[in-house]
Amino acid sequence: MGTTAAERFLVIDSPVASDLHVLVLAGGLSYERDVSLRSGRRVLDALRAVGVEAELRDADVALLPALAADPPDAVVIALHGATGEDGSLRGVLDLCGIPYVGCDARASRLAWDKPSAKAVLREAGIPTPDWVALPHDRFSELGAVAVLDRIADRLGLPLMVKPAQGGSGLGAGVVRDAASLPAAMVGCFAYDSTALVERYVPGMDVAVSVVDLGDGPQALPPVEIVPRNGVYDYAARYTAGRTTWHAPARLDPEVAATVADVALAAHTALGLRDLSRVDVIVDASGQPHVLEVNVSPGMTETSLLPLAVQAAGLDFGRLLGSLVTRAATRRTTT
């Protein structure tokens, strides 16, 4: 067998510019504020450990004056939820001429909206479970019972219900019988005005982190996710003991290679840059199905990208330092 994507990545030796002034943005006002603050602090510590001058700041009313008074060389967006992932903050940074790690505003908006992203993936021939997106208004106007009956008939059971725009498993749940679907929809609408109802694919939960340091996107070792209750929801993600992770995932080499290829294809199809995390289900036949793509992956002690970095034998701080060094060059080239 040839060299895997992860093995190729291990030979990359990107320099870290220690004279950079880097701003780490964390916090925000989304439901994921606490997770974002934890991500931001870990990024801050990792950058400082490799000699990069970094500071942590919230995305609040003081941000733009601070950017104008002391523009950083690059920004790391450790904001989760809409604040960091819907493209709006990236658009503001573009207006300010401040380079940042990660994809541009357009690609961020696309990836953030799961139905739109899935449509792009499907058009590109990338497998993703069948779905329907249902705004709350249509749900009410057309009659909840009739709509839900039609969804169950079309997609079958079980189903996965989740917010069309959101992260960290908030508002998401598996529906195994039709009687449970109305409550799942109500819970989902508490977090977003549109629900994504998706055919549930049983199998192995796998996250593939994709990183590009200038030689093209490459997949890090896949991380297998084994939640104790069978669903990788908010509690399973951020509560100690609720989930077991295997890095690398317990996949046959051929399946692992296919999973990496699908993740790279998803990253490319959505027009992403620098880094992303592609969430995949691998079914019993070894076929990967892309669930969603995250443009601002978590960086906490239980987050999947840092686990993949460790499994690849890479230093987390040096990786981040290389990413901010690359981002900083965009100020002079754009």
C-alpha positions in Angstrom: 0.0 0.0 0.0 1.2 3.5 -0.7 1.8 6.3 1.8 -1.3 7.5 3.6 -2.3 11.1 3.9 -1.4 11.2 7.5 2.1 9.7 6.8 2.7 12.4 4.1 1.7 15.1 6.5 4.2 14.0 9.2 7.1 15.1 6.9 5.9 18.7 6.6 8.2 21.1 8.4 6.6 24.5 8.3 8.4 27.4 10.0 6.8 29.3 12.9 7.4 33.1 12.9 7.9 33.9 16.6 7.8 37.7 16.0 4.1 37.6 15.1 1.4 39.4 17.2 -1.6 37.1 17.2 -5.1 37.7 18.5 -7.1 34.7 19.6 -10.9 35.5 19.5 -13.0 33.4 21.9 -16.3 33.7 23.8 -19.0 35.4 21.9 -22.7 35.3 22.6 -23.7 31.9 21.2 -24.9 28.9 23.1 -21.3 27.6 22.8 -19.6 30.5 24.6 -18.2 28.3 27.4 -16.7 25.8 25.0 -15.3 28.7 22.9 -13.5 30.2 25.9 -12.0 26.8 26.7 -10.8 26.5 23.1 -9.4 30.0 23.1 -7.4 29.5 26.3 -5.9 26.3 24.9 -5.0 27.9 21.6 -3.4 30.8 23.5 -1.3 28.5 25.7 -0.2 26.4 22.7 0.9 29.5 20.7 2.8 31.0 23.6 4.5 27.7 24.2 6.2 28.0 20.8 7.2 31.6 21.3 4.3 33.4 19.5 3.1 36.6 21.1 -0.6 36.0 21.5 -3.5 37.5 23.4 -7.0 36.5 24.1 -10.0 38.8 23.4 -13.7 38.4 23.3 -15.8 39.4 20.2 -17.5 42.4 21.8 -18.0 46.1 21.3 -14.3 46.7 22.2 -13.0 44.5 19.4 -13.0 46.9 16.4 -11.4 49.8 18.3 -8.7 47.4 19.5 -8.1 46.2 16.0 -7.8 49.7 14.7 -5.5 50.8 17.5 -3.2 47.8 17.4 -3.8 45.6 14.3 -2.6 42.0 14.9 -0.6 40.2 12.3 -3.1 37.4 12.3 -6.3 36.3 14.1 -7.2 32.8 15.3 -11.0 32.4 15.4 -11.8 30.1 18.4 -15.4 31.2 18.4 -18.0 28.5 18.0 -21.6 28.8 16.9 -22.9 31.6 14.6 -20.4 34.2 15.9 -17.4 32.3 14.6 -18.9 30.2 11.8 -21.6 32.0 9.9 -19.1 34.2 8.0 -20.1 37.5 9.4 -17.1 38.0 11.7 -14.7 36.9 8.9 -16.4 39.5 6.7 -15.7 42.2 9.2 -12.1 41.1 9.6 -11.8 41.3 5.8 -13.1 44.9 5.9 -10.5 45.7 8.5 -7.7 44.1 6.4 -6.9 41.7 9.2 -5.8 38.2 8.0 -7.1 35.1 9.9 -6.7 31.4 10.1 -9.4 29.5 8.3 -11.7 29.8 5.3 -13.1 33.1 4.0 -16.5 34.5 4.7 -18.3 32.9 1.7 -17.1 29.4 2.4 -17.8 29.8 6.1 -21.4 30.8 5.4 -21.8 27.8 3.1 -20.5 25.3 5.5 -22.4 26.8 8.5 -25.8 26.1 6.8 -26.0 22.4 6.8 -28.7 22.0 4.1 -26.8 24.2 1.7 -23.5 22.4 2.4 -25.1 19.0 2.0 -26.5 20.1 -1.4 -23.0 21.1 -2.5 -21.6 17.8 -1.3 -24.3 15.8 -3.1 -23.7 17.8 -6.3 -20.0 16.9 -6.0 -20.8 13.2 -5.7 -19.8 13.0 -2.0 -22.1 10.7 0.0 -24.3 12.4 2.6 -27.5 11.0 4.1 -30.8 12.0 2.5 -32.4 15.0 4.3 -35.1 17.6 4.3 -34.8 21.1 5.8 -38.0 22.4 7.4 -38.4 26.0 8.6 -40.6 26.4 11.7 -43.1 28.6 9.8 -43.7 25.9 7.2 -43.9 23.3 9.9 -46.8 25.3 11.5 -48.5 26.5 8.3 -48.7 23.0 6.6 -49.7 21.2 9.8 -47.2 19.4 12.0 -48.8 16.0 11.9 -49.1 15.8 8.1 -45.6 17.1 7.6 -44.1 14.7 10.1 -45.9 11.8 8.6 -44.6 12.6 5.2 -41.1 13.0 6.4 -41.2 9.6 8.1 -42.6 8.0 5.0 -40.0 9.6 2.7 -36.9 9.1 4.8 -37.9 6.2 7.0 -37.0 5.6 10.6 -34.8 6.2 12.6 -34.1 9.8 11.9 -31.6 12.4 13.1 -33.0 15.8 13.9 -30.7 18.8 14.3 -30.6 22.5 13.8 -29.8 23.6 10.3 -27.3 26.0 11.7 -25.6 25.1 14.9 -22.9 23.0 16.6 -21.8 21.0 19.6 -24.8 18.7 19.2 -27.1 21.3 20.7 -30.7 20.6 19.8 -29.8 17.3 18.1 -31.3 13.9 18.7 -32.1 10.5 17.2 -35.7 9.7 16.6 -36.4 5.9 16.5 -40.2 6.0 16.4 -42.7 8.3 14.8 -44.3 9.2 18.2 -41.0 10.8 19.3 -40.6 13.0 16.2 -42.8 16.0 17.3 -40.9 16.5 20.6 -37.6 16.2 18.8 -38.7 19.0 16.4 -39.7 21.2 19.2 -36.4 20.7 20.9 -34.5 21.5 17.7 -36.5 24.7 17.1 -35.4 26.0 20.4 -31.9 26.4 18.9 -32.7 27.4 15.3 -35.7 28.4 13.2 -35.0 25.6 10.7 -34.7 21.9 11.4 -32.6 19.5 9.4 -34.2 16.1 9.4 -31.8 13.5 8.1 -31.9 9.7 7.5 -30.1 8.1 10.4 -27.2 6.0 9.3 -26.0 3.5 11.9 -22.2 2.9 12.1 -19.0 4.3 13.5 -18.8 8.0 14.3 -15.5 9.4 12.9 -14.1 12.9 12.7 -11.4 13.7 10.2 -9.4 16.9 10.7 -8.0 18.5 7.5 -5.0 20.8 7.6 -3.3 22.8 4.8 0.1 24.4 5.5 0.7 25.3 1.9 1.2 22.0 0.1 -2.5 21.3 -0.2 -5.1 19.9 2.2 -4.1 16.7 4.0 -6.1 14.5 6.4 -4.9 13.8 9.9 -5.6 10.4 11.4 -9.3 9.8 11.9 -10.7 9.9 15.4 -13.4 7.4 16.4 -16.1 8.6 18.7 -17.8 6.2 21.1 -20.4 8.0 23.2 -21.6 6.0 26.2 -25.3 6.7 25.4 -24.9 6.1 21.7 -25.5 9.8 20.7 -22.7 12.3 20.5 -24.6 15.2 21.9 -23.5 18.2 23.9 -23.1 16.3 27.2 -21.2 13.5 25.5 -18.8 16.0 23.9 -17.9 18.0 27.0 -18.5 15.9 30.1 -15.7 13.7 31.3 -16.5 10.0 31.1 -19.4 10.3 28.7 -17.4 9.4 25.6 -14.4 7.3 24.6 -12.2 8.3 21.7 -9.8 6.2 19.6 -7.1 8.0 17.7 -6.5 6.7 15.2 -9.9 5.2 14.6 -10.2 1.4 14.5 -10.7 1.1 10.8 -9.2 -1.2 8.2 -6.5 0.6 6.3 -8.5 0.6 3.0 -11.5 2.0 4.8 -9.4 4.6 6.6 -8.0 5.7 3.2 -11.5 6.1 1.7 -12.6 8.1 4.8 -9.6 10.4 4.4 -10.3 10.9 0.7 -14.0 11.7 1.3 -13.0 14.2 4.0 -10.5 15.9 1.6 -13.1 16.0 -1.1 -15.7 17.6 1.2 -13.1 20.2 2.4 -12.3 21.1 -1.3 -15.9 21.1 -2.5 -16.9 23.6 0.1 -14.0 25.9 -0.8 -12.3 25.7 2.7 -8.9 26.8 3.7 -6.3 26.1 6.4 -8.2 23.7 8.5 -11.6 22.0 9.0 -13.1 19.0 10.7 -15.3 16.7 8.7 -17.8 14.6 10.6 -18.5 11.2 9.0 -20.5 8.0 9.7 -18.8 4.8 8.4 -21.5 2.2 7.8 -21.2 -1.5 8.2 -20.0 -1.9 4.6 -17.2 0.6 5.1 -18.9 3.4 3.2 -18.4 6.9 4.7 -21.3 9.4 4.8 -20.4 13.0 5.4 -22.7 14.5 8.1 -21.3 18.1 8.3 -18.1 20.1 8.1 -16.9 22.4 10.8 -14.8 25.4 9.9 -14.0 26.4 13.5 -13.2 23.1 15.2 -13.1 22.9 19.0 -9.7 23.1 20.6 -10.6 21.9 24.1 -9.0 19.0 26.0 -11.8 16.7 24.7 -11.9 18.2 21.2 -11.3 16.1 18.1 -8.8 18.1 16.2 -6.2 18.2 19.0 -6.7 14.4 19.4 -5.9 14.0 15.7 -2.9 16.2 15.9 -1.5 14.1 18.8 -2.3 10.9 16.9 -0.3 12.2 13.9 2.7 12.8 16.2 2.6 16.6 15.7 3.1 19.4 18.2 -0.2 21.3 18.7 1.6 24.6 19.2 3.8 24.3 16.2 0.9 23.4 14.0 -1.0 26.4 15.1 2.1 28.6 14.8 2.5 27.4 11.2 -1.1 28.2 10.4 -0.9 31.7 11.8 2.4 32.3 10.0 0.8 31.3 6.8 -2.3 33.5 7.5 -0.1 36.5 8.2 1.4 36.4 4.7 -2.1 37.1 3.3 -1.8 40.7 4.5 0.9 41.3 2.0 -0.5 39.3 -0.8 -4.1 40.5 -0.8 
